[in-house]
Amino acid sequence: MIRSTMQLAVLPSFSRGQRLRFLVMFLAVPLSGMEVAQAASVPAGCATIHHAAQTSATGVTLDHVTVSAGGASLQASRQTLSGPDNGSAQDLADAASVVLLSALVGRHESACSNWLENEGRLAEQQLEAGRKLAIAWKNVNVRRNTLNIRSDTAQLALATTGTTATATLSLSGVTTAGVNAPSLLPSDARANFSLPVSELAALMASTGGKAKQLPAVHVTINSLTAQRDTVTLSGNGRATLTGEHDSASASGHLEIQDISGLVDRARQDSQMKVAAALILARVVSHRSGNANTWDTTWEGGVLTVNGVPLPLH
């Protein structure tokens, strides 16, 4: 399983894996016909999926999408896909929903690994042929135990530039319940990122699956913005992700507008340790206009923030 190494010290309520997994929801393409059924291609033990599908030569629309997987669930009133004519579109759509659920709740199931990798290979072939893929969910409701995440929309668009896959991911109208500090989490987020087309399958499999070994995935986050009221986090970075935590590496630049407001929110949620961590982050930050900034690197199990190494072992 690929683990994130981007150390977003300004969002301490997220684990490393949750922070990057937030950025890696994936893909889909079209079909033709109409059906109301359980998705047949999903392996036993991975997930159970139901929806009503109405498709055409240029896209597919899935209504009343329900994904159940090991105590976690995703519901969406509608899922739309656009892209090339491809007879395996519904399978790719189902894979996208499993990856979205896994990305949001951090669930990994070994029964999903090979299936997601195979669906990822199909997506790679479409992108390598110069086609564009797009997917959107409406009225998303994700649950796992006490965690409940709702989003008005979630969207992902994929294209290629040479051998590189470029992606734009956005979520809007997000509300989160069942966590210790809900007011620290963003209501809107957007990311532009890229990676080699040939590594999409590995990224999909590692997000929703649980494989012992996977090749390295090289991700470039060109821009990331997360916002809630007056608090805005933005940044960019690069990461080489592997199956081994200490062999991965990353570097990035982060900025926060109104970090004082973020500290106040942590205190309102009675998260005093989080508030103290944010205050410490502000102390070691650089000032750029109204923003506090951090340059970070992660290598060999050591996080360095603005040139100061912080061993985490």
Backbone hydrogen bonds, N-H to C=O, Kabsch-Sander energy under -0.5 kcal/mol:
donor,donor_aa,acceptor,acceptor_aa,energy
3,R,242,T,-1.0
7,Q,5,T,-0.7
8,L,6,M,-1.3
9,A,7,Q,-1.7
11,L,8,L,-2.2
14,F,11,L,-1.9
19,R,15,S,-1.9
20,L,16,R,-1.6
21,R,17,G,-2.6
22,F,18,Q,-1.4
23,L,20,L,-2.3
24,V,21,R,-1.3
29,V,89,A,-0.6
31,L,56,S,-0.6
31,L,59,G,-0.5
33,G,55,T,-1.0
35,E,53,A,-2.1
37,A,51,H,-1.6
39,A,49,I,-2.3
46,C,43,P,-1.9
47,A,43,P,-1.0
48,T,68,S,-2.6
50,H,66,T,-2.3
51,H,37,A,-1.3
52,A,63,D,-2.7
53,A,35,E,-3.5
54,Q,61,T,-2.9
55,T,33,G,-2.8
56,S,59,G,-2.8
60,V,81,L,-1.7
61,T,54,Q,-2.3
62,L,79,Q,-3.2
63,D,52,A,-3.3
63,D,61,T,-0.5
64,H,77,S,-1.8
65,V,76,A,-2.0
66,T,50,H,-2.5
67,V,74,L,-2.9
68,S,48,T,-2.7
69,A,72,A,-3.0
72,A,69,A,-1.9
73,S,143,R,-2.4
74,L,67,V,-2.4
75,Q,141,N,-2.0
76,A,65,V,-2.1
77,S,138,K,-1.6
78,R,138,K,-1.0
79,Q,62,L,-2.6
80,T,136,A,-2.5
81,L,60,V,-2.3
82,S,134,A,-2.0
83,G,58,T,-0.9
89,A,30,P,-0.9
89,A,86,N,-1.4
92,L,88,S,-1.9
93,A,89,A,-2.5
94,D,90,Q,-2.5
95,A,91,D,-2.3
96,A,92,L,-2.2
97,S,93,A,-1.8
98,V,94,D,-2.0
99,V,95,A,-2.4
100,L,96,A,-2.5
101,L,97,S,-2.4
102,S,98,V,-2.5
103,A,99,V,-2.8
104,L,100,L,-1.8
105,V,101,L,-2.0
106,G,102,S,-2.3
107,R,102,S,-0.5
109,E,208,G,-1.9
112,C,109,E,-1.9
113,S,109,E,-0.5
113,S,110,S,-1.0
114,N,110,S,-0.5
116,L,112,C,-2.8
117,E,113,S,-2.2
118,N,114,N,-2.6
119,E,115,W,-2.4
120,G,116,L,-2.2
121,R,117,E,-1.8
122,L,118,N,-1.6
123,A,119,E,-1.9
124,E,120,G,-2.4
125,Q,121,R,-2.1
126,Q,122,L,-1.7
127,L,123,A,-2.3
128,E,124,E,-2.9
129,A,125,Q,-1.2
130,G,127,L,-2.0
131,R,126,Q,-1.9
133,L,158,L,-2.1
134,A,82,S,-2.0
135,I,156,L,-2.5
136,A,80,T,-2.1
137,W,154,A,-2.8
138,K,78,R,-2.4
139,N,152,D,-2.7
140,V,151,S,-2.6
141,N,75,Q,-2.6
142,V,149,I,-3.1
143,R,73,S,-2.4
144,R,147,L,-2.0
145,N,71,G,-0.7
147,L,144,R,-2.4
148,N,177,A,-2.5
149,I,142,V,-2.6
150,R,175,T,-2.7
151,S,140,V,-2.0
152,D,172,S,-1.4
153,T,172,S,-1.4
154,A,137,W,-1.8
155,Q,170,S,-2.6
156,L,135,I,-2.6
157,A,168,T,-2.0
158,L,133,L,-3.4
159,A,166,T,-2.1
161,T,164,T,-2.6
164,T,161,T,-1.7
165,A,195,L,-3.2
166,T,159,A,-2.5
166,T,164,T,-0.5
167,A,193,F,-2.8
168,T,157,A,-2.0
169,L,191,A,-2.9
170,S,155,Q,-2.2
171,L,189,A,-2.6
172,S,153,T,-1.9
174,V,187,S,-3.0
175,T,150,R,-2.4
177,A,148,N,-2.5
184,L,181,A,-1.6
185,L,182,P,-1.2
187,S,227,Q,-2.3
188,D,227,Q,-1.7
189,A,171,L,-2.3
190,R,225,T,-2.7
191,A,169,L,-2.8
192,N,223,S,-2.6
193,F,167,A,-2.0
194,S,220,T,-2.4
195,L,165,A,-1.8
197,V,163,T,-2.5
199,E,196,P,-2.0
200,L,197,V,-1.7
203,L,199,E,-1.9
204,M,200,L,-2.5
205,A,201,A,-2.5
206,S,202,A,-2.2
207,T,203,L,-1.7
208,G,204,M,-2.0
209,G,205,A,-2.2
217,V,241,L,-2.6
219,V,217,V,-0.7
219,V,239,A,-2.3
220,T,194,S,-2.9
221,I,219,V,-0.5
221,I,237,G,-2.8
222,N,192,N,-1.5
222,N,220,T,-1.0
223,S,192,N,-1.8
224,L,235,G,-1.7
225,T,190,R,-2.8
226,A,233,L,-2.8
227,Q,188,D,-2.8
228,R,231,V,-2.5
231,V,228,R,-2.3
232,T,230,T,-0.5
232,T,257,Q,-1.4
233,L,226,A,-3.2
234,S,255,E,-2.4
235,G,224,L,-1.7
236,N,253,H,-1.9
237,G,221,I,-2.2
238,R,251,S,-2.7
239,A,219,V,-2.4
240,T,249,S,-2.8
241,L,217,V,-3.1
241,L,239,A,-0.6
243,G,214,L,-0.6
245,H,243,G,-0.5
247,S,244,E,-0.7
248,A,244,E,-0.6
248,A,245,H,-1.0
249,S,240,T,-1.8
250,A,298,W,-2.2
251,S,238,R,-2.5
252,G,296,T,-2.6
253,H,236,N,-2.9
254,L,294,W,-2.8
255,E,234,S,-2.8
256,I,292,N,-2.2
257,Q,232,T,-2.7
258,D,256,I,-0.5
258,D,290,N,-0.8
262,L,258,D,-1.1
263,V,259,I,-2.3
264,D,260,S,-2.3
265,R,261,G,-1.9
266,A,262,L,-2.0
267,R,263,V,-2.1
268,Q,264,D,-2.2
269,D,265,R,-1.6
270,S,267,R,-1.7
271,Q,266,A,-3.0
272,M,270,S,-1.0
275,A,271,Q,-2.4
276,A,272,M,-2.4
277,A,273,K,-2.3
278,L,274,V,-2.3
279,I,275,A,-2.1
280,L,276,A,-2.3
281,A,277,A,-2.4
282,R,278,L,-2.2
283,V,279,I,-1.8
284,V,280,L,-1.7
285,S,282,R,-0.8
286,H,293,T,-2.6
288,S,291,A,-2.9
291,A,288,S,-2.1
292,N,256,I,-2.1
293,T,286,H,-3.0
294,W,254,L,-2.4
296,T,252,G,-2.9
296,T,294,W,-0.5
297,T,304,T,-1.9
298,W,250,A,-3.1
299,E,302,V,-1.9
300,G,246,D,-0.6
300,G,248,A,-0.6
302,V,299,E,-1.4
303,L,310,L,-1.4
304,T,297,T,-2.8
305,V,308,V,-2.4
306,N,295,D,-3.2
306,N,304,T,-0.5
308,V,305,V,-2.0
310,L,303,L,-3.9
312,L,301,G,-1.2
